[in-house]
Amino acid sequence: MAKKRPRIVAVANEKGGVGKTAMVINLGAALVKEGKKVLVVDMDPQHNATSGLGIAVEEERPSIYDVISGENTASAADALYSSKWPGLDVLASHPDLAGAEVELVDAEDRENRLKNALQPLSASYDVMILDTPPSLSLLTINVFACATEVLVPCQTHPYAFNALEDLFDTIFDVQEEINPQLSITGLVPTFFDQRMRVCRTILDRLRSDERYRPLLFDVCIRSNVTIAASADAGKPVVFYRSTSYGAQDYKSLAREFLRKAV
C-alpha cells in the first residue's frame, strides 16, 4: 500500500508578533509526542524556528536558501538537520534567505521552488510544518504553493484581528491562481489572558464572526512566560516544562489538529 501523503501545513500570519514561530516549534514537538514524524521547514530569514529547536547551523552546510535560490545548489536532504528529539527534523534557514527574493524574481517556475524541493522528502514524514516570514513575499507564496493547508495564529489583540481579512484575501488569491488544493484548517487564538478585557473581547469577536467562527479552534494558547523561556533555551515547551500551561495548550492543540484531518 502506498504511503499516505503528509499533511503540509503553512503556519502563517502577515502580522508579526502573533506567536507564529512559537506555534511552528511547539505544535511540531507536540505532534511528535503524539507519535508523528514531523519536519519543520524554516522559511523565515530570521531563522527563529531553527534556533528555537536547538539547531546551530553549520556555515559549511547548505540551508534552505541554497535549496530554493536561483543557483539551486543543494537538495532538501542536504539542508536537513535532526533535532535532539527523535521524530522531529528541521530544514534549516539562514539570513541569506532574504536574498532569494531578488534572485527568484526572474526564475522559471519561481512560485514552486519549495514544492519541488520537498517532494523527495514527502514519504518520510506524517506532517510538514512550514514557517513563513511575517509579511507577504515570494517566500510566503512559495510556502502557500507547497502547502495543503494553512493554520493561522491570531493574537487576541485588535491589531491582529483587523489584519486577518488581508491574510484571508491573500490565501483566496493563492487558491484561485496557484494552488487550488490549499485549504484553511483553522484559526488559533494566541496570547490569551482571561484577566484582560481586550483578550476576551477579541475572542468573542472571533466566535461571533461568520467568516472566522467555523474555523476557530477550541483551544486557546494562553499567555505563558514558559513558552518564551523554552525558546531561549532552544527547546520546545512540551520538552522544556511539560506541566506548564504552555505545554498543556500545545498538546491540546496537537490533538485537536489531528482530529481536523483534511
Secondary structure, 3 states (H helix, E strand, C coil): CCCCCCEEEEECCCCCCCCHHHHHHHHHHHHHHCCCCEEEEECCCCCHHHHHCCCCCCCCCCCHHHHHCCCCCCCHHHHEEECCCCCEEEECCCHHHHHHHHHCCCCCCHHHHHHHHHHHHHHHCCEEEEECCCCCCHHHHHHHHHCCEEEEEEECCHHHHHHHHHHHHHHHHHHHHCCCCCEEEEEEEECECCCCHHHHHHHHHHHHCCCCHHHECCCCCECCHHHHHHHHHCCCHHHHCCCCHHHHHHHHHHHHHHHCCC
